[in-house]
Amino acid sequence: MKLAKNYPSTMGRNSMPLVFTALGLFLLGGCGDAEKEKVPVVSVQTTPAQRGPISQIIAADAVVYPLEQATIAPKITSTVKHFLVQRGSRVKKGQLLAELENKDLEAAAQASKGDFQQADATYKTTVGASLPQQIQRAELDAATAKSAFDAQQKVYDSRKTLFQQGAIPRRDLDLAEVAFLQARSQNEQAQKQLADLQRLGKEEALRAAQGSRLSAEGHMLGAEAQLSYSRITSPIDGVVTDRPLYEGDLANANQPILTVMNTSRLIAKAHIPQSEAAILKVGNAAELKVPGLDEPIKGRVSLVSPALDPGSTTIEVWVEASKPDPALRPGMSLELSMTAKTVKDAIVVPTAAVFKNAEGADYVLLAGSDQKAHQKTVRLGIRNSDLTQIAGGINPGDPVVTTGGYAVPDGTQIKIEKPGADEKEAANKDEKDAGKGGEKDDKAAEAKKPDKPKEKAAPPKNAAPEGKE
């Protein structure tokens, strides 16, 4: 009887863990089913892929330079006598800008000029008078010598005949022979002198006179050049932007004393990577964005360097402003935007809608009719900060996820929201409320205005004055 009484209590204590275990499994099973039924939904915004123009924009930092600039330095060392321009002065090509001390140079130029004039006169005299007279005198001497030789030869021949006949003594023949030989020698010398003067003397005399003239002329030109170096002129049209010296300062040779810039044509120089420069061409449209200006300045690419900069392995590109703008100044830093190429009919999507997967491939998320996001690998074309060209992979009109698609797996359940619809409606409502509120405020302000004081009626003639009855 004692055993039978304790049996049920023993069974109760052993069955309690089983009951709790079953209850826990039941609860866990119920929670698992609930979690399986709960599917994550991502709210996204979409826009259809569209056809339209897109441009390849290359941006770079640049510095403004003048297209023409002259750093003027004297070729001689001398004291600055006076300046004729200041900073900011506009000058023309060839205009005198400054003058150095040059009295010694003027004296040297005058002396060399006198030497040249003397040499020139000698040359003209030689050509026009001296040489012809020498030739004429030589011809006359030659003719006289020839006549004397002929006469002496006849006398010698006559006396030789008479001597042979025994009519004259030997002494007379010998005297005639001596006179004949002297006349022949004088004739040969006169003829040779005439021939030499005609053949070589005339040419050499002219050359000697011409050489003296050229030498004197060279000295004169050199002295005039030294004098001209003391007068500093502008090689270009422009404006004076630098003048480091003052009157009385010593100007050293080959040291700049003036800088002239032609600010009517300014260029912006930028160094860009060779991969971007490869698609740029001279004539491409560009914009110069100057800090502080709301509107950019229009320009065009005027130069794409044919060689790389060895220091930075970049390519120098020049952009010239289409019209002079007072906001542009040499030395200014600005930003360039150059349009490398344009595709007029391209499939474009917002740049924010393009992603890269783990393999590095580009893809977009398309909103399917099954309310799921589907990854679509695409091939890109032109890309800029706002839009990206899709060269292959999707068609125009395909709904592309633009907001909320980052790191969303393929096949994720999505909920498409209208982009900015609620915000736009709320903004319109706020504007209306603000307008109504303004009207109410105006009315309230009008109501709160104090009434205009009423004009006091004139008292009747028989009425007593104020304060008196």
C-alpha positions as CSV (number, residue, x, y, z in Angstrom):
1,M,0.0,0.0,0.0
2,K,2.8,2.4,0.7
3,L,4.4,1.7,-2.7
4,A,1.1,2.3,-4.5
5,K,0.6,5.6,-2.8
6,N,4.0,7.1,-3.8
7,Y,3.9,6.0,-7.5
8,P,1.9,8.8,-9.0
9,S,4.2,11.5,-7.4
10,T,7.2,9.8,-8.8
11,M,5.8,9.8,-12.3
12,G,4.9,13.5,-12.0
13,R,8.4,14.5,-11.1
14,N,9.9,12.6,-14.0
15,S,7.4,13.9,-16.6
16,M,7.9,17.6,-15.9
17,P,11.2,18.0,-18.0
18,L,9.6,16.3,-20.9
19,V,6.7,18.7,-20.8
20,F,9.0,21.7,-20.8
21,T,11.1,20.3,-23.5
22,A,8.1,19.7,-25.8
23,L,6.8,23.2,-25.0
24,G,10.2,24.7,-26.0
25,L,10.4,22.8,-29.2
26,F,6.9,23.9,-30.0
27,L,7.7,27.5,-29.4
28,L,11.0,27.3,-31.3
29,G,9.2,25.7,-34.2
30,G,6.6,28.5,-34.2
31,C,9.3,31.2,-34.2
32,G,11.2,29.6,-37.1
33,D,8.1,29.5,-39.2
34,A,7.5,33.2,-38.4
35,E,11.0,34.1,-39.4
36,K,10.8,32.1,-42.6
37,E,7.6,34.0,-43.5
38,K,9.3,37.4,-42.9
39,V,11.0,38.4,-46.3
40,P,13.1,41.6,-46.3
41,V,11.8,44.4,-48.7
42,V,14.1,47.2,-49.8
43,S,12.6,50.6,-50.8
44,V,14.1,51.9,-54.0
45,Q,13.6,54.5,-56.6
46,T,13.9,53.8,-60.3
47,T,14.1,55.7,-63.6
48,P,14.0,54.4,-67.1
49,A,17.1,54.2,-69.3
50,Q,16.8,57.0,-71.8
51,R,18.3,58.0,-75.1
52,G,20.0,61.3,-75.3
53,P,23.3,63.1,-75.8
54,I,26.3,62.6,-73.5
55,S,29.7,64.2,-73.5
56,Q,33.1,63.0,-72.2
57,I,34.2,65.8,-69.8
58,I,37.9,66.0,-68.7
59,A,38.4,68.2,-65.7
60,A,41.8,69.6,-64.6
61,D,43.3,72.3,-62.5
62,A,45.1,75.0,-64.6
63,V,47.1,78.2,-64.3
64,V,46.5,81.2,-66.5
65,Y,49.4,82.5,-68.7
66,P,49.6,85.1,-71.4
67,L,50.0,83.8,-74.9
68,E,52.7,86.5,-75.5
69,Q,55.1,87.7,-72.9
70,A,58.5,89.5,-73.1
71,T,61.0,89.6,-70.2
72,I,63.2,92.5,-71.3
73,A,66.8,92.6,-70.2
74,P,69.6,95.0,-71.4
75,K,72.6,93.7,-73.3
76,I,75.0,96.2,-71.6
77,T,75.6,97.2,-68.0
78,S,74.8,100.8,-67.3
79,T,72.9,103.1,-65.0
80,V,69.2,103.7,-65.7
81,K,68.8,107.2,-67.0
82,H,65.0,107.3,-66.9
83,F,61.9,105.2,-67.3
84,L,59.1,106.2,-69.6
85,V,56.5,103.7,-68.3
86,Q,55.1,102.4,-65.0
87,R,53.4,99.2,-64.0
88,G,50.1,98.9,-65.8
89,S,51.2,101.1,-68.7
90,R,49.9,99.9,-72.1
91,V,52.7,99.9,-74.7
92,K,53.0,99.2,-78.4
93,K,55.6,97.2,-80.3
94,G,58.8,99.3,-80.8
95,Q,57.8,101.9,-78.1
96,L,60.7,103.3,-76.1
97,L,60.3,102.1,-72.5
98,A,63.6,103.1,-70.8
99,E,67.0,104.7,-71.5
100,L,70.4,103.9,-70.0
101,E,73.4,106.3,-69.6
102,N,75.0,106.4,-73.1
103,K,77.3,109.4,-73.6
104,D,80.4,107.3,-74.2
105,L,78.5,105.2,-76.6
106,E,77.3,108.2,-78.5
107,A,80.9,109.5,-78.8
108,A,82.1,106.1,-80.1
109,A,79.3,106.0,-82.6
110,Q,80.2,109.5,-83.9
111,A,83.9,108.6,-84.3
112,S,83.1,105.4,-86.2
113,K,80.7,107.3,-88.4
114,G,83.5,109.7,-89.3
115,D,85.9,106.9,-90.2
116,F,83.3,105.3,-92.4
117,Q,82.6,108.5,-94.3
118,Q,86.4,108.9,-94.9
119,A,86.7,105.4,-96.1
120,D,83.7,105.8,-98.3
121,A,85.1,108.9,-99.9
122,T,88.4,107.2,-100.6
123,Y,86.6,104.3,-102.2
124,K,84.6,106.6,-104.4
125,T,87.7,108.6,-105.4
126,T,89.5,105.4,-106.2
127,V,86.7,104.1,-108.4
128,G,85.9,107.4,-110.0
129,A,89.2,109.2,-110.4
130,S,92.4,107.7,-109.1
131,L,92.3,104.4,-110.8
132,P,91.2,105.7,-114.3
133,Q,94.0,108.3,-114.1
134,Q,96.6,105.7,-113.2
135,I,95.5,103.6,-116.1
136,Q,95.5,106.6,-118.5
137,R,99.0,107.6,-117.3
138,A,100.2,104.0,-117.8
139,E,98.8,103.9,-121.3
140,L,100.5,107.2,-122.1
141,D,103.8,106.0,-120.7
142,A,103.5,102.8,-122.7
143,A,102.8,104.7,-125.9
144,T,105.8,107.0,-125.3
145,A,108.1,104.2,-124.5
146,K,107.0,102.4,-127.7
147,S,107.6,105.4,-129.8
148,A,111.0,106.0,-128.4
149,F,111.9,102.3,-128.9
150,D,110.8,102.4,-132.5
151,A,112.8,105.5,-133.2
152,Q,116.0,104.2,-131.6
153,Q,115.5,100.9,-133.5
154,K,115.5,102.9,-136.8
155,V,118.6,104.9,-135.8
156,Y,120.4,101.7,-134.8
157,D,119.4,99.9,-138.1
158,S,120.5,103.0,-140.1
159,R,123.9,103.3,-138.4
160,K,124.5,99.6,-138.6
161,T,124.0,99.8,-142.4
162,L,126.3,102.8,-142.6
163,F,128.9,101.1,-140.5
164,Q,128.8,98.1,-142.8
165,Q,129.4,100.4,-145.7
166,G,132.3,102.0,-143.8
167,A,130.6,105.4,-143.7
168,I,130.7,105.8,-139.9
169,P,133.1,104.7,-137.2
170,R,132.5,101.9,-134.8
171,R,131.9,104.4,-131.9
172,D,128.7,105.8,-133.5
173,L,127.3,102.3,-134.0
174,D,128.0,101.4,-130.4
175,L,126.3,104.6,-129.1
176,A,123.2,103.8,-131.3
177,E,123.1,100.3,-130.0
178,V,123.2,101.4,-126.3
179,A,120.4,103.9,-126.9
180,F,118.4,101.2,-128.7
181,L,118.8,98.7,-125.8
182,Q,117.7,101.4,-123.3
183,A,114.6,102.3,-125.3
184,R,113.7,98.6,-125.7
185,S,114.0,98.1,-121.9
186,Q,111.9,101.1,-121.1
187,N,109.2,100.0,-123.6
188,E,109.0,96.5,-122.2
189,Q,108.7,97.9,-118.6
190,A,106.0,100.4,-119.6
191,Q,104.0,97.7,-121.5
192,K,104.2,95.3,-118.6
193,Q,103.1,97.9,-116.1
194,L,100.1,98.8,-118.3
195,A,99.2,95.1,-118.7
196,D,99.5,94.5,-114.9
197,L,97.5,97.5,-114.1
198,Q,94.8,96.5,-116.5
199,R,94.8,92.9,-115.5
200,L,95.4,92.9,-111.7
201,G,95.9,96.5,-110.5
202,K,92.4,97.7,-111.2
203,E,90.8,94.7,-109.4
204,E,93.1,94.8,-106.4
205,A,92.8,98.6,-106.1
206,L,89.0,98.4,-106.1
207,R,89.1,95.5,-103.6
208,A,91.5,97.4,-101.3
209,A,89.3,100.5,-101.3
210,Q,86.2,98.5,-100.8
211,G,87.7,96.5,-97.9
212,S,88.7,99.8,-96.2
213,R,85.1,101.0,-96.6
214,L,83.5,97.8,-95.3
215,S,85.8,97.8,-92.3
216,A,84.9,101.3,-91.4
217,E,81.2,100.6,-92.0
218,G,81.4,97.6,-89.7
219,H,82.9,99.7,-86.9
220,M,80.2,102.2,-87.4
221,L,77.4,99.6,-87.2
222,G,78.9,98.1,-84.1
223,A,79.1,101.4,-82.3
224,E,75.5,102.2,-83.4
225,A,74.3,98.8,-82.1
226,Q,76.0,99.4,-78.7
227,L,74.3,102.8,-78.6
228,S,70.9,101.2,-79.4
229,Y,71.3,98.8,-76.5
230,S,71.0,101.7,-74.2
231,R,67.5,102.4,-75.5
232,I,65.0,99.7,-74.2
233,T,62.0,99.2,-76.5
234,S,59.0,96.8,-76.3
235,P,59.1,93.8,-78.7
236,I,55.3,93.2,-78.4
237,D,52.0,95.0,-77.8
238,G,50.9,94.6,-74.2
239,V,50.9,96.0,-70.7
240,V,53.8,96.4,-68.3
241,T,53.4,94.0,-65.4
242,D,56.8,94.3,-63.7
243,R,59.5,97.0,-63.3
244,P,61.8,96.0,-60.5
245,L,64.3,98.9,-60.9
246,Y,64.2,102.7,-60.4
247,E,65.9,105.6,-62.1
248,G,69.5,105.7,-61.0
249,D,69.8,102.0,-60.3
250,L,72.5,99.9,-62.0
251,A,71.0,97.7,-64.8
252,N,73.2,94.6,-65.2
253,A,73.5,93.0,-68.6
254,N,71.1,90.1,-69.1
255,Q,69.1,90.9,-65.9
256,P,65.4,91.6,-66.4
257,I,64.3,95.2,-65.9
258,L,60.8,95.1,-67.5
259,T,58.1,92.5,-68.2
260,V,55.5,93.1,-70.9
261,M,52.5,90.8,-71.3
262,N,49.9,90.7,-74.0
263,T,46.7,90.2,-71.9
264,S,44.4,90.3,-74.9
265,R,45.0,86.6,-75.4
266,L,45.2,84.4,-72.3
267,I,45.6,80.6,-72.1
268,A,45.1,78.2,-69.2
269,K,47.8,75.5,-69.0
270,A,47.0,72.2,-67.4
271,H,48.9,68.8,-67.1
272,I,46.6,65.8,-67.5
273,P,47.2,62.1,-67.7
274,Q,48.1,60.7,-71.1
275,S,45.1,58.4,-71.1
276,E,42.8,61.5,-71.0
277,A,44.9,63.6,-73.4
278,A,44.7,60.8,-76.0
279,I,41.1,61.7,-76.7
280,L,41.5,65.5,-76.7
281,K,41.9,67.4,-80.0
282,V,42.7,71.0,-80.9
283,G,39.4,72.8,-81.2
284,N,37.5,70.9,-78.5
285,A,35.1,73.1,-76.5
286,A,36.1,74.0,-73.0
287,E,35.1,76.0,-70.0
288,L,37.2,78.0,-67.6
289,K,35.7,78.1,-64.1
290,V,37.1,81.1,-62.2
291,P,36.6,81.2,-58.4
292,G,34.1,83.9,-57.5
293,L,32.3,83.9,-60.9
294,D,28.9,82.3,-61.3
295,E,29.2,81.7,-65.0
296,P,32.2,79.9,-66.6
297,I,34.2,81.5,-69.4
298,K,33.9,79.8,-72.8
299,G,37.1,78.6,-74.5
300,R,38.6,76.0,-76.7
301,V,41.6,73.6,-76.7
302,S,44.4,75.4,-78.6
303,L,47.3,72.9,-78.0
304,V,47.8,69.3,-77.0
305,S,51.5,68.8,-76.4
306,P,53.0,66.1,-78.7
307,A,55.5,65.0,-76.0
308,L,55.2,64.0,-72.4
309,D,56.6,66.0,-69.5
310,P,59.5,63.8,-68.4
311,G,59.1,65.0,-64.8
312,S,55.4,64.2,-64.3
313,T,54.7,61.9,-67.3
314,T,51.7,64.0,-68.1
315,I,50.8,66.0,-71.2
316,E,50.5,69.8,-71.2
317,V,47.2,71.1,-72.7
318,W,46.4,74.7,-73.5
319,V,42.9,76.2,-73.4
320,E,42.4,79.7,-74.8
321,A,39.5,81.9,-73.8
322,S,37.2,82.7,-76.7
323,K,36.9,86.4,-75.7
324,P,39.1,88.5,-73.4
325,D,37.5,88.7,-69.9
326,P,38.6,91.1,-67.2
327,A,38.2,88.4,-64.6
328,L,41.1,86.4,-66.1
329,R,44.5,87.5,-65.0
330,P,47.9,85.9,-65.6
331,G,49.0,83.6,-62.7
332,M,45.4,82.9,-61.6
333,S,44.5,79.3,-60.7
334,L,41.2,77.9,-62.0
335,E,39.4,74.7,-63.1
336,L,39.1,73.5,-66.7
337,S,36.3,71.4,-68.1
338,M,37.1,70.1,-71.6
339,T,34.6,68.3,-73.8
340,A,36.6,65.5,-75.4
341,K,33.8,63.8,-77.4
342,T,30.0,63.8,-77.6
343,V,27.6,61.0,-78.5
344,K,24.3,62.4,-79.6
345,D,22.1,59.3,-79.4
346,A,23.2,57.2,-76.5
347,I,21.6,55.0,-73.8
348,V,22.2,56.9,-70.6
349,V,21.5,56.3,-66.9
350,P,22.5,58.2,-63.8
351,T,26.1,57.6,-62.8
352,A,24.9,56.7,-59.3
353,A,23.0,53.7,-60.7
354,V,26.2,51.9,-61.9
355,F,28.0,49.5,-59.5
356,K,30.9,47.1,-59.6
357,N,30.6,43.5,-58.5
358,A,33.3,41.4,-56.7
359,E,34.9,40.4,-60.1
360,G,35.2,44.1,-61.1
361,A,32.5,44.0,-63.7
362,D,30.0,46.9,-64.1
363,Y,26.4,46.2,-63.5
364,V,23.0,48.0,-62.9
365,L,20.0,46.8,-61.0
366,L,16.8,46.5,-63.0
367,A,13.4,46.5,-61.3
368,G,11.6,43.4,-62.6
369,S,7.9,42.8,-63.0
370,D,8.2,40.3,-60.1
371,Q,9.0,43.1,-57.7
372,K,12.6,41.9,-57.4
373,A,15.9,43.5,-58.2
374,H,17.9,41.8,-60.9
375,Q,21.6,42.5,-61.5
376,K,22.5,43.2,-65.2
377,T,26.1,43.3,-66.3
378,V,26.6,46.2,-68.7
379,R,29.3,47.6,-70.9
380,L,30.1,51.3,-70.3
381,G,30.9,54.1,-72.7
382,I,31.3,57.8,-71.9
383,R,31.1,58.5,-68.2
384,N,30.8,61.8,-66.3
385,S,29.7,63.0,-62.9
386,D,25.9,63.0,-63.8
387,L,25.3,60.4,-66.5
388,T,26.9,57.3,-67.9
389,Q,26.6,55.8,-71.3
390,I,25.5,52.2,-71.5
391,A,27.1,50.7,-74.6
392,G,25.5,47.3,-74.2
393,G,23.5,45.2,-71.7
394,I,20.2,47.0,-71.4
395,N,17.6,48.7,-73.6
396,P,16.0,52.1,-73.6
397,G,13.1,52.2,-71.2
398,D,14.4,49.5,-68.8
399,P,13.7,50.5,-65.2
400,V,17.0,51.1,-63.5
401,V,17.3,51.4,-59.7
402,T,18.8,54.8,-59.0
403,T,18.4,55.1,-55.2
404,G,18.7,52.4,-52.6
405,G,20.4,49.8,-54.8
406,Y,23.9,49.9,-53.3
407,A,25.0,46.4,-52.1
408,V,21.5,44.9,-52.8
409,P,21.8,41.2,-53.7
410,D,20.4,39.8,-56.9
411,G,16.7,38.7,-56.5
412,T,16.0,41.0,-53.5
413,Q,12.4,41.9,-52.9
414,I,12.0,45.6,-53.6
415,K,9.4,48.3,-53.2
416,I,9.4,51.0,-55.8
417,E,8.7,54.5,-54.6
418,K,8.1,57.6,-56.7
419,P,11.2,59.8,-56.5
420,G,10.4,62.9,-54.6
421,A,6.6,62.8,-55.1
422,D,5.8,63.1,-51.4
423,E,8.5,65.7,-50.9
424,K,7.2,67.7,-53.9
425,E,3.6,67.6,-52.7
426,A,4.7,68.6,-49.2
427,A,6.8,71.4,-50.6
428,N,3.8,72.7,-52.6
429,K,1.6,72.4,-49.6
430,D,4.1,74.3,-47.5
431,E,4.3,77.0,-50.2
432,K,0.5,77.3,-50.2
433,D,0.4,77.4,-46.5
434,A,3.2,79.9,-46.4
435,G,1.2,82.0,-48.9
436,K,-2.0,81.8,-46.9
437,G,-0.1,82.4,-43.8
438,G,1.4,85.5,-45.3
439,E,-2.0,86.7,-46.3
440,K,-3.3,86.1,-42.8
441,D,-0.3,87.9,-41.3
442,D,-1.0,90.8,-43.6
443,K,-4.6,90.9,-42.5
444,A,-3.7,90.5,-38.9
445,A,-1.2,93.3,-39.2
446,E,-3.7,95.5,-40.9
447,A,-6.2,94.7,-38.2
448,K,-3.7,95.5,-35.4
449,K,-2.9,98.9,-36.9
450,P,-4.3,101.7,-34.7
451,D,-7.3,103.5,-36.0
452,K,-6.8,106.8,-37.5
453,P,-7.6,109.6,-35.2
454,K,-11.0,111.0,-36.1
455,E,-11.2,114.7,-36.9
456,K,-12.6,116.7,-34.0
457,A,-15.9,118.2,-34.8
458,A,-16.1,121.9,-34.5
459,P,-18.0,123.0,-31.3
460,P,-21.3,124.8,-31.7
461,K,-21.2,128.5,-31.6
462,N,-23.1,128.7,-28.3
463,A,-21.0,126.0,-26.6
464,A,-18.9,126.9,-23.6
465,P,-15.1,126.6,-23.8
466,E,-13.4,123.3,-22.6
467,G,-13.2,123.1,-18.8
468,K,-15.9,125.7,-18.4
469,E,-19.6,125.1,-18.1
